[in-house]
Amino acid sequence: MATGTEPPDTEPHTLRGGVRSPARAAITAPHLRTDRWWLAPAATTAGLLAFVVYSTWRAFANTHYYAAPYVSPFYSPCLARNCETMQAGPNYDLFGGWWVISPAIIILIFPLGFRLTCYYYRKAYYRGFWASPPACAVAEPHKKYTGETRFPLILQNVHRYFFYAAILVAGVLTYDTVLAFRDQHYRWGHMGLGTLVFLLNIVLIWAYTISCHSCRHIVGGKLKHFSKHPVRYRFWQFVSRLNARHMQLAWASLFSVALADFYVFLVASGAFDDPRFF
């Protein structure tokens, strides 16, 4: 019985896999969308590429990342001997003097790993960079799809472990924010414009981190009766509300962490004087 989806016998299949396989609907057009569907993946690509270029430059620069009392989130905690001296700052000489390149390389693997394996960011760069698929109802150009079952995409399954590391990094950045209530002479009870930048950044970092799908599963997963776990249920509700804004928080925190680093760069390089409110 004809269903109306079979291709004519005279129309050859140029591709034998993916959406062009004989088992799929025989729609000859690449897609039927008439809107500017390419704007979203193009904007995603531009935004992520800009952050990659900027963060790579700053990570390997190994300079202008500390201006008392502010330390760049890209370099915190600083775990090598070649770190700048930070009074009461996040200095922990774990790697000794043999580490000669930028100390940012040591720590950035954890927050970047958390974001790279994040469920939202997977969707973002799968669509933006790999066109897998480029947009809803738009066929991807690949002949087959194996999902995250093979190397290297199978490594996406370590997201939960990067979440634990991200919690530790967020804790260190919280400590840095507290230290931002000092002046350049390390005296307490002061606030500058950089303090507000750090406050904004840490709020967004925590909101993005705990809105993670892994966090939602950790606090509320494997429970058969929420009524028997009222505290976990309330926390699960709170995380679920944040999780509904996970995409917005992902972009906002990506911008805020770059802003905090750039602010420290401007102050440390002498291009900008940190205004002090009190």
C-alpha positions as CSV (number, residue, x, y, z in Angstrom):
1,M,0.0,0.0,0.0
2,A,1.4,3.4,-0.9
3,T,1.7,5.8,1.9
4,G,2.7,8.9,-0.1
5,T,6.2,9.0,1.4
6,E,7.8,6.6,-1.0
7,P,10.2,8.2,-3.5
8,P,9.5,7.7,-7.2
9,D,11.3,4.7,-8.7
10,T,13.0,7.1,-11.1
11,E,14.5,9.3,-8.4
12,P,17.9,7.9,-7.2
13,H,19.1,8.3,-3.7
14,T,22.4,10.2,-3.8
15,L,23.0,9.4,-0.1
16,R,22.3,6.1,1.5
17,G,22.5,7.1,5.2
18,G,21.0,9.5,7.7
19,V,18.0,11.5,6.6
20,R,18.5,10.5,3.0
21,S,18.2,6.8,3.6
22,P,15.4,4.9,1.9
23,A,13.6,4.4,5.2
24,R,13.1,8.1,5.8
25,A,10.4,10.3,4.3
26,A,11.1,11.2,0.7
27,I,11.3,14.9,0.9
28,T,13.5,16.2,-1.9
29,A,13.9,19.7,-0.4
30,P,16.7,20.2,2.1
31,H,14.1,21.6,4.5
32,L,10.7,23.4,4.4
33,R,11.5,26.2,6.8
34,T,11.0,29.8,5.5
35,D,12.3,31.7,8.5
36,R,16.0,32.7,9.1
37,W,16.7,29.4,10.9
38,W,20.5,29.9,10.4
39,L,20.7,32.9,12.6
40,A,20.6,31.0,15.9
41,P,23.5,28.5,15.0
42,A,25.5,31.4,13.4
43,A,25.2,33.5,16.5
44,T,26.1,30.5,18.7
45,T,29.1,29.8,16.6
46,A,30.2,33.5,16.7
47,G,29.7,33.8,20.5
48,L,31.5,30.5,21.4
49,L,34.3,31.2,18.9
50,A,34.9,34.7,20.4
51,F,35.1,33.2,23.9
52,V,37.5,30.5,22.8
53,V,39.8,33.0,21.1
54,Y,39.7,35.4,24.1
55,S,40.2,32.7,26.8
56,T,43.0,31.1,24.8
57,W,44.8,34.4,24.6
58,R,44.4,35.2,28.2
59,A,45.2,31.6,29.4
60,F,48.6,31.6,27.6
61,A,49.4,35.3,28.3
62,N,50.6,34.6,31.9
63,T,50.5,38.3,32.7
64,H,48.2,41.0,34.1
65,Y,46.0,38.6,36.0
66,Y,46.4,40.1,39.5
67,A,45.8,43.6,40.7
68,A,45.3,43.7,44.5
69,P,42.8,42.7,45.7
70,Y,41.5,41.2,42.4
71,V,42.6,38.0,40.8
72,S,41.4,36.8,37.4
73,P,39.0,33.8,37.6
74,F,41.1,32.3,34.8
75,Y,44.1,32.0,37.1
76,S,42.3,31.1,40.4
77,P,43.4,29.0,42.2
78,C,47.0,29.6,41.1
79,L,48.8,26.2,41.6
80,A,52.4,26.8,40.4
81,R,55.4,28.5,41.9
82,N,55.6,31.0,39.0
83,C,52.3,32.6,40.2
84,E,52.3,36.2,41.2
85,T,52.3,36.7,45.0
86,M,48.8,37.3,46.4
87,Q,48.5,38.1,50.0
88,A,46.0,35.8,51.5
89,G,45.1,34.9,47.9
90,P,44.5,31.6,46.2
91,N,48.2,30.6,46.0
92,Y,48.9,26.9,46.5
93,D,52.3,25.8,45.3
94,L,51.3,22.2,44.3
95,F,53.2,22.0,41.1
96,G,56.5,23.5,42.2
97,G,59.1,25.2,40.0
98,W,59.0,22.7,37.1
99,W,55.8,24.2,35.7
100,V,57.1,27.0,33.5
101,I,54.1,27.9,31.3
102,S,51.0,29.8,32.3
103,P,49.4,28.5,35.6
104,A,46.0,29.1,34.1
105,I,46.4,25.9,32.0
106,I,46.3,23.9,35.2
107,I,43.0,25.1,36.5
108,L,41.0,26.0,33.3
109,I,40.6,22.3,32.4
110,F,38.0,21.9,35.1
111,P,35.6,24.8,34.4
112,L,36.1,24.3,30.6
113,G,35.5,20.6,30.9
114,F,32.3,21.3,32.9
115,R,31.1,23.6,30.1
116,L,32.2,21.4,27.2
117,T,30.3,18.4,28.6
118,C,27.3,20.5,29.7
119,Y,24.0,19.3,28.2
120,Y,23.1,22.8,26.9
121,Y,26.6,23.5,25.4
122,R,26.6,20.1,23.7
123,K,23.4,21.2,21.8
124,A,25.0,24.6,21.1
125,Y,28.2,23.5,19.6
126,Y,26.8,20.4,18.0
127,R,24.5,22.6,16.0
128,G,26.8,25.6,15.6
129,F,30.0,23.9,14.6
130,W,29.1,20.4,13.5
131,A,25.6,21.1,12.0
132,S,24.3,18.0,13.8
133,P,21.6,19.1,13.1
134,P,22.0,22.8,12.3
135,A,18.4,23.6,13.5
136,C,15.1,22.0,14.2
137,A,13.5,20.4,11.1
138,V,16.7,21.0,9.1
139,A,18.4,17.8,7.9
140,E,22.0,17.3,9.1
141,P,24.6,16.7,6.4
142,H,26.0,13.6,8.0
143,K,25.2,10.2,6.5
144,K,24.9,8.5,9.9
145,Y,24.6,9.4,13.6
146,T,26.2,7.3,16.3
147,G,25.4,9.6,19.2
148,E,27.7,9.7,22.2
149,T,28.6,6.0,22.1
150,R,32.0,6.3,20.5
151,F,35.2,8.1,21.1
152,P,35.6,11.1,21.5
153,L,31.9,11.9,22.3
154,I,31.6,9.1,24.8
155,L,33.7,11.3,27.0
156,Q,30.7,13.5,27.4
157,N,29.5,11.0,30.1
158,V,32.1,12.3,32.6
159,H,30.0,15.5,33.0
160,R,29.0,14.6,36.5
161,Y,32.6,14.4,37.6
162,F,33.3,17.8,36.1
163,F,30.4,19.1,38.1
164,Y,32.1,18.1,41.3
165,A,35.2,19.9,40.2
166,A,33.2,23.0,39.1
167,I,31.7,23.1,42.7
168,L,35.3,23.4,44.1
169,V,36.3,26.0,41.6
170,A,33.1,28.0,42.4
171,G,34.1,27.8,46.0
172,V,37.5,29.3,45.3
173,L,36.0,32.1,43.2
174,T,33.6,32.8,46.1
175,Y,36.7,33.2,48.3
176,D,38.2,35.6,45.7
177,T,35.0,37.6,45.8
178,V,35.2,38.0,49.6
179,L,38.8,39.1,49.2
180,A,37.6,41.8,46.8
181,F,36.2,43.7,49.8
182,R,39.8,44.8,50.5
183,D,41.7,47.8,49.0
184,Q,45.0,47.6,47.2
185,H,46.8,47.6,50.5
186,Y,44.8,44.6,51.7
187,R,42.8,46.6,54.3
188,W,39.3,45.2,54.8
189,G,36.0,47.1,54.6
190,H,36.4,48.6,51.1
191,M,34.5,48.2,47.8
192,G,35.4,49.1,44.3
193,L,33.8,48.7,40.9
194,G,35.7,45.4,40.6
195,T,34.0,44.2,43.7
196,L,30.6,44.6,42.0
197,V,32.0,42.8,38.9
198,F,33.2,39.9,41.0
199,L,29.8,39.8,42.9
200,L,27.9,39.6,39.6
201,N,30.2,36.9,38.3
202,I,30.0,34.7,41.3
203,V,26.2,34.9,41.5
204,L,26.0,33.8,37.8
205,I,28.6,31.2,38.2
206,W,26.8,29.6,41.1
207,A,23.4,29.9,39.4
208,Y,24.8,28.2,36.2
209,T,26.6,25.5,38.2
210,I,23.7,24.4,40.4
211,S,21.2,24.7,37.5
212,C,23.1,21.9,35.9
213,H,21.1,18.7,35.0
214,S,23.6,16.7,37.0
215,C,22.9,18.8,40.1
216,R,19.2,18.3,39.6
217,H,19.6,14.5,39.4
218,I,21.9,14.4,42.4
219,V,19.5,16.3,44.7
220,G,16.3,14.7,43.6
221,G,17.2,11.5,41.7
222,K,16.5,8.0,42.8
223,L,13.8,9.1,45.2
224,K,10.6,7.1,45.1
225,H,8.7,9.4,47.5
226,F,9.4,13.1,47.7
227,S,7.2,13.3,50.8
228,K,9.7,11.3,52.8
229,H,12.5,13.7,51.8
230,P,11.1,17.3,52.2
231,V,14.4,19.0,52.3
232,R,15.7,17.4,49.1
233,Y,12.4,18.0,47.5
234,R,12.5,21.7,48.2
235,F,16.1,21.9,46.9
236,W,15.1,19.9,43.8
237,Q,12.2,22.4,43.1
238,F,14.7,25.3,43.4
239,V,17.2,23.6,41.1
240,S,14.5,22.7,38.7
241,R,13.4,26.4,38.4
242,L,17.0,27.4,37.7
243,N,17.3,24.5,35.3
244,A,14.5,26.0,33.2
245,R,16.9,29.0,32.7
246,H,20.0,26.9,32.2
247,M,20.7,28.2,28.7
248,Q,20.4,31.9,29.7
249,L,22.6,31.3,32.8
250,A,25.2,29.5,30.6
251,W,25.6,32.5,28.4
252,A,25.4,35.1,31.2
253,S,28.0,33.3,33.3
254,L,30.2,32.9,30.2
255,F,30.1,36.6,29.6
256,S,30.6,37.5,33.3
257,V,33.7,35.3,33.8
258,A,35.2,36.9,30.7
259,L,34.2,40.4,32.0
260,A,35.8,39.7,35.4
261,D,39.1,38.5,33.7
262,F,39.1,41.5,31.3
263,Y,38.5,43.9,34.2
264,V,41.5,42.5,36.1
265,F,43.5,42.8,32.9
266,L,42.7,46.5,32.5
267,V,43.5,47.3,36.1
268,A,46.7,45.2,36.3
269,S,48.0,46.6,33.0
270,G,47.4,50.2,34.1
271,A,44.9,50.9,31.4
272,F,42.1,51.6,34.0
273,D,42.0,52.7,37.7
274,D,39.6,50.8,39.8
275,P,37.0,53.3,41.2
276,R,36.6,52.9,44.9
277,F,33.2,53.5,46.5
278,F,34.4,53.4,50.1
